[in-house]
């Protein structure tokens, strides 16, 4: 039965292949056009560029990252019968829903149909465009959604596609979660271009801080005794972090840099701005490291008779690994004969999708479309973005996600098993 359904799912996706690939190319091309324009909008303002209104593009910039809301995505979903909400939590975010629950309720009157989510990104990097492959995610998610809608009509479910901007900078998914979105999902899937077809074993929780130390300015030769060096405070904090490295778990990562050292060498600096990044594969453990980091700042300020202000960015959480979801995705990747299948990635960075997967079971399928040694945010990634391999990756991702949802919808007890695994793993985090 499921094999027959998966064959039909694949056929629907192939029927839409040309349109899906065209969507991806349009998103890619528009980012290339925009980043060549001088004086791009620096705030949330509509960009007026050549052909923008004809293509129905709206472009915004968040902290150096080009976030694009494209009606080429939302209009397509709307034309396919999805209910589309635009501008949710963020101006460039959207939510598209297909409700096929058909009054599936239990004895207590609660709807028992699964609520399945597909998350898509579409950010372009300011200086290098779509060198992370985000232009492929929207079309892949749409392809999977349309296939499930058309083929799985006889089964109760609710399907939600979330457009999630600002992953590269603000952590758009975190903002959306805080606004109450995505929490209705029973299972969340995402896709991403990659050198290999695989899944992530885990991802790192991340905390980022910008600390401004305040001292007292004075001439370094004439009256150094009257000065209080903000730079000394920053340097002491750096040294303390080096000492801390010996006394944290092996997976902990701590980095720092100076944004503003505070002036010429003949003046005791009264202001120094430093930035710190802390990471761990465990959110709960990272929280303990953050408390120790706060003590470092207190100590550095106390030793130098300075003060400081802290800007704490939105925290990125570590994902709760759900092996059964990973296994389903990789089983379906093998079924679809996806290219360059590899073992799950054990070393990863940080993503706001981790915050979603800290609350909801799910995973991301990575689809090969570049050379094996290519790195994200590179020229190689950018050049691969409009190749036949990129177009193939869109369809592979769509098929694998659709197949996985098909397994969940048609296999009694599978979703319950996934949730039990998820909550058991979260209790151990």
N, C-alpha and C positions, 0 to 999 in steps of 0.2 A: 504493500500500500504506500508506504513512505517513499519508496523508490520511484513509484509512478508519479507521486506528487512532486518530488524533486525534479523529475524530468520535465514536468509541466512548468515548474518555477523557472527552470533554466530557459525554456522556450520563450516564456514571457519576457525575461530579461534580454534575451537575444533580439526579440522583436523591437525592443526599445534601445538597442545598443547604439545606433547611430545618433539618436537624440541625446543619450547620456554622455557620449563622448564629445558631442558638440557643446553641451553645457560645460564640461570640464575645460575645453579649449577656450570658451568665452571667458570664464573666470580667470584662467591663466593669462589670456591676452590683455584683459582689462587691467590686471595688476601691472603688467609690463608697461602699458600705456600710462598708467597713473604715476608710477615711480619715476618716469622720465620728465614729468611736469615740474617746473620750478614753482616754489611757493604753494606746495600742497596744503590743504586745510589741516591745521594743527589742533583744532577742537572739533566737537561734534557738530559739524556744519555740512550741509549738502555740497558736494563737489560739483562744480560746473566744468565739464571737460567735453571734448569733442565726442559727439554721439551718445552722451550719457543718457539723455532722455529717451532717445530712440531705443536704446537697449534696456532702459528701465533699471539702471544701476544706481545705487545709493552708496556712497563711499565715505567712511569715517576713519579717523586715525586715533588710536588709543596708544599713548606712550610709545611712539615709534613703530607701532605695528599697524598695518593697513587691514582694517576689518571691513568686510564687504557684505552687505545684505543685497542679495540679488533676487529680483522677482523672477529671474530665469529659473530659480529653484522653487520659490513659493507659488508662482503662477502655475508651474507645471503640476505641482501637488494639488492645487486648487482645481485645475482642469480635470484631474483624475478623481475628483470627488472628495478629497480630504478637506476637513475644516481647518483653516489656517488662521492663526493669531500672529500678528506681527508686532515687533517692538516690545517683547515681554522682558522685564527686568533690565535689559539693555536695548538700546535703539536698534541694534543690528541683529538681535536674536529673534527666533520664531519658534512656534509650536504648531505642528500639523497632526491632525487626529483622524483616524479611521476607526469607527466604533462598530464592531460586529459581535457585540456581546449577546444580543438577542435574548435579553432577560434571563441570563444564566445565573440562578440564585440558589443558595443553600436553604436549609430548614430555618435559619435565622434571618432570612431575607437579604443576605449579603451576596453581592455579585461574585461568582467564583471564576469567571473567565479571566485568563491571564492578561495582564497589561504589559505589552512588550514595547521596548524603546530602542530607537536607533538614534545615536548622537552623531552629528556631523559638524565639522569645522570648515572654515573657508578663509582663514587669515592668510594674508601675504606679508612677508617680511619687507620692511621698508626699503632696504638697500639691495635686496636680491630677489624680490618677488616670490613666486611659489617654489622656493627651493626646499620646502618641507613636504610637498605633495598634498597640501590641504585642498587643492582645487579638485582632487579626485573624490573626496569624501562625500560631498553633497550628492553628486550623481550616483555613486555607489549605493548610498543609503536610500535614495529615491527608487533606484532599480529594485532593491530588495523589498521596499515597502509596496510598490505597485504589484510585484509578483505575489506577495502574500495576500494582498487584497483580492486579486483576481482569481487565485487558485484555491485559497483556503476558505471559500465562501460558506462551506457546510460546517464550519467549526466556529465556536464562540471565542472571540478574542477582541482586545482593543490594541491598536497599534498607534504609537506616538513617535513622530520624528521631531527631534529638537535641533534647531540650528543654534550652535554655541560659539560665538565669537570670542576673541581676545584670549585664547589659550596661551599664546606666546608671551603675553605681558601681564594683564590684570588678573588672569584666572577667571574668565567669564563664567565657567560652570559653577564656580564657588559662589559668585554673586547670584546666579540663577537658583542654586540650591537654597541659599539664604532667603530668597524671595518665595520659597515654597515649591518651586518647579522640580520636576523629575522624581519627586518622592513617591508619586503614585505608581511608579514602575515596579514590576516584579522581576524584570530582567532587562539589562541595558547592554547593547552591543555597539561597537564602533569599528571602523576600519582605518588603516593608515598605510601609505606606501612605505616600502622598505627594501633593503637589498635581498632579504630572504622572506619566505612565507613562514611565519611563526606567530607565537603568542608570547606575552610577557609573563614570566614567573612572578614578578613583583614590580613595584615602582617605589621610588624614594619619597618619603615625606620631606618637605622643604619649608624652612623659615628664613625669610629675608628681612634684614634690618638696615635702616639708614640712621646712623647715630651722629648727631652734631654736638661736639664738645665745645664748651665755652670757657675761655680763660681770661687773662688780663694782658693786654698788649703793652709792651715796653721795648726800649732800645736794648738790643742784646749786648752791646758793649758798654754803654753809659749807665744803664740802670736795670740789669737783668734781674736783680733781687726784687724789683717791683712787679715783675711779670709772672704770670702763671700760664704755662704752655699747654694749650689745647692739643697741640701735636704730640707732646709727651704722653698725654692721657691716651690718645689713640695708639701710639706705639706700645705703651704698656699693655693695653688690651690685646694687641696682636701677640705680644710675647706670652701673655697668660694663656691665650688660645693654643700656642705651641706647647706649653706645659700641659694643658688639658688633654692634648691628643693621646698621651700615654695612659690616660685614665678614663677612656670611653671605649665602647664596643667597637670592634673592628670595622663594622659597616658604617660608622659615623664619618661624615665628611664636614670639614669646617674650612671656610675660605674668607678672605677679607681683601679690601683694597682701599685706597685713599681717593676720594673724589676731589677734595680741596684741602691742601696742606696748610693753607693759611697765610701765605705771603713770602717775602724775601728772607734770606737766612740771617740778616742783621736785625730782624725784628722778632721778638717773642710772639708767636701767633696766638691771637685771642679766639680764633675759630678754626676748627678742623672738622671736616665731614668725612666719615668713614662708612663703608658698606660691608656687611657681613652676611654670609650664607651658611646655614647649618642644614645638614641632611642626615637621614637615617631611613632604613627600610621599615622601621616601626614608628608609627605616630606617637604612641604612648611613651616610648623611650626618648624620642626627640623632645617631647615636652619636658623631660627631666634635664636634658642638655640645655634647653632654653633657660631654665631656672638658674643653672650654673653660669651660663653666659651673662645673665642679668647681674649676678654677683661679681663677675669680672669687670663689668662696666662700673659698678659701684666702687670696687676696689681701685680701679684706675683713676677715677675721679677723686677719690679720697686721697690717694697718694700724691696727686698733683694739685690739689686744692682747686679743682675745676668743677663745672657742672656739665650736664648733658641732657639732650632731648632725644627720644627714640621714636622713629617712624617704623612701625611694624606692618609689613605687607600682609596680604591675605595668606593664611597658611595653606600649603599644599599637603594633603594627607597621603599616606601610603595606602595602596589598594589592599583589600582583603582578597587573597587569592582563592579563586573557586576553581579547583582542578577539573571538576566535571564539566564546567563551561569551556575551559581551555581544551579539554579532550574532545568535546563535541565539535568545536570549531576546526580542530586539526583533522578529525575524522572526515568532516565535510570538505576540508581543503584537499585531502587525499582523494575523496570521491570525485571532486571536480577536476582533479589532475592539475592543481595549481602548481606554478613553477617554483623551483628552488626551495622545497620544503625543508625546514631545519628544526632543530630542537628548540624548546622555549628559551627565550633570552633570560639569563640569570642576572646580568648586570644592566641596569637601566637608569635613566635619569628621573625627572619629576614631571608630572602633568596634573592639570586640574581634573582630568578624568579619574585620577586616584581618589579625589574627594567623593565623586559619584560612587565609585566602587568600594568606598568605605561604608556607604550607606545601603547600597543595592548590589545584588549579585550581577556579575557580568564580566565582559572581557573585550579586548580589541584584537581583531585579526589583522596582522601585518602581511601585506601582499608584495611579493617581489616585483620590482619594475626597473631596478638600476643594476649596475655592476655590483658584485659581492662586496667590494671594498669601499663603495661610495658612502659618504657621510651626510647626514641631514644638514641643511643650511649651506650646502656647497654648490658650486657651479655644475657639478655632475648631476646632482639632483634636479637642478633647474633645467638642464638640457634634456634630461630624460622625461620631463613632464608632459610633452606632447608627442611622444613616440607611440608606436604600435603597442609596445610593452605596457605603457601607461594606460592606454585604452583597454588592453586586455585585463589589467589589474582592476580596473573599475568593475568589469563584469564578473571577474573571479570573486571580488569582495562582495558584490551584490548576491551572487549565487550562494556563497558560503554562509552569509548572514541569513538569507532566506531559508536555506536548508536547515540551519540550526533552529530557527523559529519553528519550522515545520516539525522537527523532532520534539520540541517542547510542547507544541499544540497537540500532537497526535499520540504522544506516549504518556499513558496514565501514570501519575505519581512522579514523573521526572522533575517537574518544577518544584514539587515539595522536597524532593531529594536535594536539589540544588540549594534551596533556601536553608535546609537543615545543615548542609555542609558550610554554607556561608556564615550562619550565625554561630556555629560551633567554632569556626576559625576566628571570628571576631572576638569571641570571649577569651581566646588565647593571645590576642594581639598585645 
